[in-house]
Amino acid sequence: MTTESANIKAKNIKEVIMVPIEWVVMLAWNKECGKSLKSIRGKRSRREISNMLFEIGVECSQEYIRKLENGEAASVSTKIITAIAQILDVELIEIMSDLRVEVSKKLCTPS
């Protein structure tokens, strides 16, 4: 463990590492994400979403969308969830609010 990592652990600070979404293959999924997805989907059918995904080259069944909405999936591929967000015309963060990280100004200023 590096000194910096030890300091973070000792101060009980949550370490945040940012990487481009293109580097991430899978994201953890939970019931809260599922509720958000279902709410944002609104009256659009799962079949319509599945068909639209297929049209842009992303395979995702209606059943898998149902599993996501019900929180039955433990993870989701970034390819699928970013495509769903694109089709629903929302930012990924609107579906997966846990991706939002608040950073205090104190952390952003040089020491």
Phi and psi in radians as a Rosetta constraint file:
Dihedral C 1 N 2 CA 2 C 2 CIRCULARHARMONIC -1.316 0.35
Dihedral N 2 CA 2 C 2 N 3 CIRCULARHARMONIC 2.845 0.35
Dihedral C 2 N 3 CA 3 C 3 CIRCULARHARMONIC -1.050 0.35
Dihedral N 3 CA 3 C 3 N 4 CIRCULARHARMONIC -0.730 0.35
Dihedral C 3 N 4 CA 4 C 4 CIRCULARHARMONIC -1.086 0.35
Dihedral N 4 CA 4 C 4 N 5 CIRCULARHARMONIC -0.760 0.35
Dihedral C 4 N 5 CA 5 C 5 CIRCULARHARMONIC -1.107 0.35
Dihedral N 5 CA 5 C 5 N 6 CIRCULARHARMONIC -0.704 0.35
Dihedral C 5 N 6 CA 6 C 6 CIRCULARHARMONIC -1.115 0.35
Dihedral N 6 CA 6 C 6 N 7 CIRCULARHARMONIC -0.701 0.35
Dihedral C 6 N 7 CA 7 C 7 CIRCULARHARMONIC -1.115 0.35
Dihedral N 7 CA 7 C 7 N 8 CIRCULARHARMONIC -0.722 0.35
Dihedral C 7 N 8 CA 8 C 8 CIRCULARHARMONIC -1.090 0.35
Dihedral N 8 CA 8 C 8 N 9 CIRCULARHARMONIC -0.797 0.35
Dihedral C 8 N 9 CA 9 C 9 CIRCULARHARMONIC -1.107 0.35
Dihedral N 9 CA 9 C 9 N 10 CIRCULARHARMONIC -0.768 0.35
Dihedral C 9 N 10 CA 10 C 10 CIRCULARHARMONIC -1.116 0.35
Dihedral N 10 CA 10 C 10 N 11 CIRCULARHARMONIC -0.607 0.35
Dihedral C 10 N 11 CA 11 C 11 CIRCULARHARMONIC -1.502 0.35
Dihedral N 11 CA 11 C 11 N 12 CIRCULARHARMONIC -0.003 0.35
Dihedral C 11 N 12 CA 12 C 12 CIRCULARHARMONIC 1.004 0.35
Dihedral N 12 CA 12 C 12 N 13 CIRCULARHARMONIC 0.769 0.35
Dihedral C 12 N 13 CA 13 C 13 CIRCULARHARMONIC -1.786 0.35
Dihedral N 13 CA 13 C 13 N 14 CIRCULARHARMONIC 2.435 0.35
Dihedral C 13 N 14 CA 14 C 14 CIRCULARHARMONIC -1.426 0.35
Dihedral N 14 CA 14 C 14 N 15 CIRCULARHARMONIC 2.098 0.35
Dihedral C 14 N 15 CA 15 C 15 CIRCULARHARMONIC -1.406 0.35
Dihedral N 15 CA 15 C 15 N 16 CIRCULARHARMONIC 2.360 0.35
Dihedral C 15 N 16 CA 16 C 16 CIRCULARHARMONIC -2.104 0.35
Dihedral N 16 CA 16 C 16 N 17 CIRCULARHARMONIC 2.208 0.35
Dihedral C 16 N 17 CA 17 C 17 CIRCULARHARMONIC -2.041 0.35
Dihedral N 17 CA 17 C 17 N 18 CIRCULARHARMONIC 2.204 0.35
Dihedral C 17 N 18 CA 18 C 18 CIRCULARHARMONIC -1.820 0.35
Dihedral N 18 CA 18 C 18 N 19 CIRCULARHARMONIC 2.307 0.35
Dihedral C 18 N 19 CA 19 C 19 CIRCULARHARMONIC -2.356 0.35
Dihedral N 19 CA 19 C 19 N 20 CIRCULARHARMONIC 2.701 0.35
Dihedral C 19 N 20 CA 20 C 20 CIRCULARHARMONIC -1.076 0.35
Dihedral N 20 CA 20 C 20 N 21 CIRCULARHARMONIC 2.443 0.35
Dihedral C 20 N 21 CA 21 C 21 CIRCULARHARMONIC -1.006 0.35
Dihedral N 21 CA 21 C 21 N 22 CIRCULARHARMONIC -0.494 0.35
Dihedral C 21 N 22 CA 22 C 22 CIRCULARHARMONIC -1.129 0.35
Dihedral N 22 CA 22 C 22 N 23 CIRCULARHARMONIC -0.357 0.35
Dihedral C 22 N 23 CA 23 C 23 CIRCULARHARMONIC -1.459 0.35
Dihedral N 23 CA 23 C 23 N 24 CIRCULARHARMONIC -0.211 0.35
Dihedral C 23 N 24 CA 24 C 24 CIRCULARHARMONIC -1.752 0.35
Dihedral N 24 CA 24 C 24 N 25 CIRCULARHARMONIC 2.213 0.35
Dihedral C 24 N 25 CA 25 C 25 CIRCULARHARMONIC -1.577 0.35
Dihedral N 25 CA 25 C 25 N 26 CIRCULARHARMONIC -0.744 0.35
Dihedral C 25 N 26 CA 26 C 26 CIRCULARHARMONIC -2.290 0.35
Dihedral N 26 CA 26 C 26 N 27 CIRCULARHARMONIC 2.623 0.35
Dihedral C 26 N 27 CA 27 C 27 CIRCULARHARMONIC -2.153 0.35
Dihedral N 27 CA 27 C 27 N 28 CIRCULARHARMONIC 2.491 0.35
Dihedral C 27 N 28 CA 28 C 28 CIRCULARHARMONIC -1.122 0.35
Dihedral N 28 CA 28 C 28 N 29 CIRCULARHARMONIC 2.524 0.35
Dihedral C 28 N 29 CA 29 C 29 CIRCULARHARMONIC -2.211 0.35
Dihedral N 29 CA 29 C 29 N 30 CIRCULARHARMONIC 2.588 0.35
Dihedral C 29 N 30 CA 30 C 30 CIRCULARHARMONIC -2.541 0.35
Dihedral N 30 CA 30 C 30 N 31 CIRCULARHARMONIC 3.115 0.35
Dihedral C 30 N 31 CA 31 C 31 CIRCULARHARMONIC -1.098 0.35
Dihedral N 31 CA 31 C 31 N 32 CIRCULARHARMONIC -0.590 0.35
Dihedral C 31 N 32 CA 32 C 32 CIRCULARHARMONIC -1.102 0.35
Dihedral N 32 CA 32 C 32 N 33 CIRCULARHARMONIC -0.741 0.35
Dihedral C 32 N 33 CA 33 C 33 CIRCULARHARMONIC -1.075 0.35
Dihedral N 33 CA 33 C 33 N 34 CIRCULARHARMONIC -0.734 0.35
Dihedral C 33 N 34 CA 34 C 34 CIRCULARHARMONIC -1.071 0.35
Dihedral N 34 CA 34 C 34 N 35 CIRCULARHARMONIC -0.748 0.35
Dihedral C 34 N 35 CA 35 C 35 CIRCULARHARMONIC -1.099 0.35
Dihedral N 35 CA 35 C 35 N 36 CIRCULARHARMONIC -0.717 0.35
Dihedral C 35 N 36 CA 36 C 36 CIRCULARHARMONIC -1.099 0.35
Dihedral N 36 CA 36 C 36 N 37 CIRCULARHARMONIC -0.809 0.35
Dihedral C 36 N 37 CA 37 C 37 CIRCULARHARMONIC -1.026 0.35
Dihedral N 37 CA 37 C 37 N 38 CIRCULARHARMONIC -0.813 0.35
Dihedral C 37 N 38 CA 38 C 38 CIRCULARHARMONIC -1.089 0.35
Dihedral N 38 CA 38 C 38 N 39 CIRCULARHARMONIC -0.748 0.35
Dihedral C 38 N 39 CA 39 C 39 CIRCULARHARMONIC -1.118 0.35
Dihedral N 39 CA 39 C 39 N 40 CIRCULARHARMONIC -0.788 0.35
Dihedral C 39 N 40 CA 40 C 40 CIRCULARHARMONIC -1.181 0.35
Dihedral N 40 CA 40 C 40 N 41 CIRCULARHARMONIC -0.638 0.35
Dihedral C 40 N 41 CA 41 C 41 CIRCULARHARMONIC -1.060 0.35
Dihedral N 41 CA 41 C 41 N 42 CIRCULARHARMONIC -0.606 0.35
Dihedral C 41 N 42 CA 42 C 42 CIRCULARHARMONIC 1.038 0.35
Dihedral N 42 CA 42 C 42 N 43 CIRCULARHARMONIC -2.249 0.35
Dihedral C 42 N 43 CA 43 C 43 CIRCULARHARMONIC -1.535 0.35
Dihedral N 43 CA 43 C 43 N 44 CIRCULARHARMONIC -0.081 0.35
Dihedral C 43 N 44 CA 44 C 44 CIRCULARHARMONIC -1.117 0.35
Dihedral N 44 CA 44 C 44 N 45 CIRCULARHARMONIC 2.412 0.35
Dihedral C 44 N 45 CA 45 C 45 CIRCULARHARMONIC -1.379 0.35
Dihedral N 45 CA 45 C 45 N 46 CIRCULARHARMONIC 2.703 0.35
Dihedral C 45 N 46 CA 46 C 46 CIRCULARHARMONIC -1.081 0.35
Dihedral N 46 CA 46 C 46 N 47 CIRCULARHARMONIC -0.610 0.35
Dihedral C 46 N 47 CA 47 C 47 CIRCULARHARMONIC -1.083 0.35
Dihedral N 47 CA 47 C 47 N 48 CIRCULARHARMONIC -0.781 0.35
Dihedral C 47 N 48 CA 48 C 48 CIRCULARHARMONIC -1.059 0.35
Dihedral N 48 CA 48 C 48 N 49 CIRCULARHARMONIC -0.785 0.35
Dihedral C 48 N 49 CA 49 C 49 CIRCULARHARMONIC -1.097 0.35
Dihedral N 49 CA 49 C 49 N 50 CIRCULARHARMONIC -0.804 0.35
Dihedral C 49 N 50 CA 50 C 50 CIRCULARHARMONIC -1.036 0.35
Dihedral N 50 CA 50 C 50 N 51 CIRCULARHARMONIC -0.765 0.35
Dihedral C 50 N 51 CA 51 C 51 CIRCULARHARMONIC -1.128 0.35
Dihedral N 51 CA 51 C 51 N 52 CIRCULARHARMONIC -0.726 0.35
Dihedral C 51 N 52 CA 52 C 52 CIRCULARHARMONIC -1.138 0.35
Dihedral N 52 CA 52 C 52 N 53 CIRCULARHARMONIC -0.661 0.35
Dihedral C 52 N 53 CA 53 C 53 CIRCULARHARMONIC -1.099 0.35
Dihedral N 53 CA 53 C 53 N 54 CIRCULARHARMONIC -0.769 0.35
Dihedral C 53 N 54 CA 54 C 54 CIRCULARHARMONIC -1.047 0.35
Dihedral N 54 CA 54 C 54 N 55 CIRCULARHARMONIC -0.689 0.35
Dihedral C 54 N 55 CA 55 C 55 CIRCULARHARMONIC -1.098 0.35
Dihedral N 55 CA 55 C 55 N 56 CIRCULARHARMONIC -0.473 0.35
Dihedral C 55 N 56 CA 56 C 56 CIRCULARHARMONIC -1.770 0.35
Dihedral N 56 CA 56 C 56 N 57 CIRCULARHARMONIC 0.238 0.35
Dihedral C 56 N 57 CA 57 C 57 CIRCULARHARMONIC 1.516 0.35
Dihedral N 57 CA 57 C 57 N 58 CIRCULARHARMONIC 0.348 0.35
Dihedral C 57 N 58 CA 58 C 58 CIRCULARHARMONIC -2.032 0.35
Dihedral N 58 CA 58 C 58 N 59 CIRCULARHARMONIC 2.100 0.35
Dihedral C 58 N 59 CA 59 C 59 CIRCULARHARMONIC -1.526 0.35
Dihedral N 59 CA 59 C 59 N 60 CIRCULARHARMONIC 2.125 0.35
Dihedral C 59 N 60 CA 60 C 60 CIRCULARHARMONIC -2.744 0.35
Dihedral N 60 CA 60 C 60 N 61 CIRCULARHARMONIC 2.049 0.35
Dihedral C 60 N 61 CA 61 C 61 CIRCULARHARMONIC -1.360 0.35
Dihedral N 61 CA 61 C 61 N 62 CIRCULARHARMONIC 2.805 0.35
Dihedral C 61 N 62 CA 62 C 62 CIRCULARHARMONIC -1.038 0.35
Dihedral N 62 CA 62 C 62 N 63 CIRCULARHARMONIC -0.674 0.35
Dihedral C 62 N 63 CA 63 C 63 CIRCULARHARMONIC -1.094 0.35
Dihedral N 63 CA 63 C 63 N 64 CIRCULARHARMONIC -0.695 0.35
Dihedral C 63 N 64 CA 64 C 64 CIRCULARHARMONIC -1.189 0.35
Dihedral N 64 CA 64 C 64 N 65 CIRCULARHARMONIC -0.678 0.35
Dihedral C 64 N 65 CA 65 C 65 CIRCULARHARMONIC -1.070 0.35
Dihedral N 65 CA 65 C 65 N 66 CIRCULARHARMONIC -0.713 0.35
Dihedral C 65 N 66 CA 66 C 66 CIRCULARHARMONIC -1.063 0.35
Dihedral N 66 CA 66 C 66 N 67 CIRCULARHARMONIC -0.774 0.35
Dihedral C 66 N 67 CA 67 C 67 CIRCULARHARMONIC -1.092 0.35
Dihedral N 67 CA 67 C 67 N 68 CIRCULARHARMONIC -0.702 0.35
Dihedral C 67 N 68 CA 68 C 68 CIRCULARHARMONIC -1.078 0.35
Dihedral N 68 CA 68 C 68 N 69 CIRCULARHARMONIC -0.840 0.35
Dihedral C 68 N 69 CA 69 C 69 CIRCULARHARMONIC -1.089 0.35
Dihedral N 69 CA 69 C 69 N 70 CIRCULARHARMONIC -0.576 0.35
Dihedral C 69 N 70 CA 70 C 70 CIRCULARHARMONIC -1.584 0.35
Dihedral N 70 CA 70 C 70 N 71 CIRCULARHARMONIC 0.078 0.35
Dihedral C 70 N 71 CA 71 C 71 CIRCULARHARMONIC 1.221 0.35
Dihedral N 71 CA 71 C 71 N 72 CIRCULARHARMONIC 0.388 0.35
Dihedral C 71 N 72 CA 72 C 72 CIRCULARHARMONIC -1.493 0.35
Dihedral N 72 CA 72 C 72 N 73 CIRCULARHARMONIC -0.202 0.35
Dihedral C 72 N 73 CA 73 C 73 CIRCULARHARMONIC -1.680 0.35
Dihedral N 73 CA 73 C 73 N 74 CIRCULARHARMONIC 2.433 0.35
Dihedral C 73 N 74 CA 74 C 74 CIRCULARHARMONIC -1.492 0.35
Dihedral N 74 CA 74 C 74 N 75 CIRCULARHARMONIC -0.412 0.35
Dihedral C 74 N 75 CA 75 C 75 CIRCULARHARMONIC -2.665 0.35
Dihedral N 75 CA 75 C 75 N 76 CIRCULARHARMONIC 2.913 0.35
Dihedral C 75 N 76 CA 76 C 76 CIRCULARHARMONIC -2.488 0.35
Dihedral N 76 CA 76 C 76 N 77 CIRCULARHARMONIC 2.524 0.35
Dihedral C 76 N 77 CA 77 C 77 CIRCULARHARMONIC -1.261 0.35
Dihedral N 77 CA 77 C 77 N 78 CIRCULARHARMONIC 2.521 0.35
Dihedral C 77 N 78 CA 78 C 78 CIRCULARHARMONIC -1.121 0.35
Dihedral N 78 CA 78 C 78 N 79 CIRCULARHARMONIC -0.553 0.35
Dihedral C 78 N 79 CA 79 C 79 CIRCULARHARMONIC -1.047 0.35
Dihedral N 79 CA 79 C 79 N 80 CIRCULARHARMONIC -0.800 0.35
Dihedral C 79 N 80 CA 80 C 80 CIRCULARHARMONIC -1.212 0.35
Dihedral N 80 CA 80 C 80 N 81 CIRCULARHARMONIC -0.873 0.35
Dihedral C 80 N 81 CA 81 C 81 CIRCULARHARMONIC -1.241 0.35
Dihedral N 81 CA 81 C 81 N 82 CIRCULARHARMONIC -0.573 0.35
Dihedral C 81 N 82 CA 82 C 82 CIRCULARHARMONIC -1.235 0.35
Dihedral N 82 CA 82 C 82 N 83 CIRCULARHARMONIC -0.596 0.35
Dihedral C 82 N 83 CA 83 C 83 CIRCULARHARMONIC -1.192 0.35
Dihedral N 83 CA 83 C 83 N 84 CIRCULARHARMONIC -0.698 0.35
Dihedral C 83 N 84 CA 84 C 84 CIRCULARHARMONIC -1.093 0.35
Dihedral N 84 CA 84 C 84 N 85 CIRCULARHARMONIC -0.782 0.35
Dihedral C 84 N 85 CA 85 C 85 CIRCULARHARMONIC -1.040 0.35
Dihedral N 85 CA 85 C 85 N 86 CIRCULARHARMONIC -0.746 0.35
Dihedral C 85 N 86 CA 86 C 86 CIRCULARHARMONIC -1.063 0.35
Dihedral N 86 CA 86 C 86 N 87 CIRCULARHARMONIC -0.798 0.35
Dihedral C 86 N 87 CA 87 C 87 CIRCULARHARMONIC -1.124 0.35
Dihedral N 87 CA 87 C 87 N 88 CIRCULARHARMONIC -0.662 0.35
Dihedral C 87 N 88 CA 88 C 88 CIRCULARHARMONIC -1.450 0.35
Dihedral N 88 CA 88 C 88 N 89 CIRCULARHARMONIC -0.021 0.35
Dihedral C 88 N 89 CA 89 C 89 CIRCULARHARMONIC 1.025 0.35
Dihedral N 89 CA 89 C 89 N 90 CIRCULARHARMONIC 0.806 0.35
Dihedral C 89 N 90 CA 90 C 90 CIRCULARHARMONIC -2.323 0.35
Dihedral N 90 CA 90 C 90 N 91 CIRCULARHARMONIC 2.855 0.35
Dihedral C 90 N 91 CA 91 C 91 CIRCULARHARMONIC -1.391 0.35
Dihedral N 91 CA 91 C 91 N 92 CIRCULARHARMONIC 2.592 0.35
Dihedral C 91 N 92 CA 92 C 92 CIRCULARHARMONIC -0.944 0.35
Dihedral N 92 CA 92 C 92 N 93 CIRCULARHARMONIC -0.648 0.35
Dihedral C 92 N 93 CA 93 C 93 CIRCULARHARMONIC -1.065 0.35
Dihedral N 93 CA 93 C 93 N 94 CIRCULARHARMONIC -0.446 0.35
Dihedral C 93 N 94 CA 94 C 94 CIRCULARHARMONIC -1.247 0.35
Dihedral N 94 CA 94 C 94 N 95 CIRCULARHARMONIC -0.498 0.35
Dihedral C 94 N 95 CA 95 C 95 CIRCULARHARMONIC -1.513 0.35
Dihedral N 95 CA 95 C 95 N 96 CIRCULARHARMONIC -0.718 0.35
Dihedral C 95 N 96 CA 96 C 96 CIRCULARHARMONIC -2.037 0.35
Dihedral N 96 CA 96 C 96 N 97 CIRCULARHARMONIC 1.359 0.35
Dihedral C 96 N 97 CA 97 C 97 CIRCULARHARMONIC -1.112 0.35
Dihedral N 97 CA 97 C 97 N 98 CIRCULARHARMONIC -0.356 0.35
Dihedral C 97 N 98 CA 98 C 98 CIRCULARHARMONIC -1.151 0.35
Dihedral N 98 CA 98 C 98 N 99 CIRCULARHARMONIC -0.244 0.35
Dihedral C 98 N 99 CA 99 C 99 CIRCULARHARMONIC -1.293 0.35
Dihedral N 99 CA 99 C 99 N 100 CIRCULARHARMONIC -0.301 0.35
Dihedral C 99 N 100 CA 100 C 100 CIRCULARHARMONIC -1.296 0.35
Dihedral N 100 CA 100 C 100 N 101 CIRCULARHARMONIC 2.289 0.35
Dihedral C 100 N 101 CA 101 C 101 CIRCULARHARMONIC -2.220 0.35
Dihedral N 101 CA 101 C 101 N 102 CIRCULARHARMONIC 2.231 0.35
Dihedral C 101 N 102 CA 102 C 102 CIRCULARHARMONIC -1.621 0.35
Dihedral N 102 CA 102 C 102 N 103 CIRCULARHARMONIC 2.292 0.35
Dihedral C 102 N 103 CA 103 C 103 CIRCULARHARMONIC -2.033 0.35
Dihedral N 103 CA 103 C 103 N 104 CIRCULARHARMONIC 2.234 0.35
Dihedral C 103 N 104 CA 104 C 104 CIRCULARHARMONIC -1.294 0.35
Dihedral N 104 CA 104 C 104 N 105 CIRCULARHARMONIC 2.674 0.35
Dihedral C 104 N 105 CA 105 C 105 CIRCULARHARMONIC -1.051 0.35
Dihedral N 105 CA 105 C 105 N 106 CIRCULARHARMONIC -0.545 0.35
Dihedral C 105 N 106 CA 106 C 106 CIRCULARHARMONIC -1.018 0.35
Dihedral N 106 CA 106 C 106 N 107 CIRCULARHARMONIC -0.661 0.35
Dihedral C 106 N 107 CA 107 C 107 CIRCULARHARMONIC -1.295 0.35
Dihedral N 107 CA 107 C 107 N 108 CIRCULARHARMONIC -0.390 0.35
Dihedral C 107 N 108 CA 108 C 108 CIRCULARHARMONIC -1.559 0.35
Dihedral N 108 CA 108 C 108 N 109 CIRCULARHARMONIC -0.214 0.35
Dihedral C 108 N 109 CA 109 C 109 CIRCULARHARMONIC -1.656 0.35
Dihedral N 109 CA 109 C 109 N 110 CIRCULARHARMONIC 2.466 0.35
Dihedral C 109 N 110 CA 110 C 110 CIRCULARHARMONIC -1.100 0.35
Dihedral N 110 CA 110 C 110 N 111 CIRCULARHARMONIC 2.513 0.35
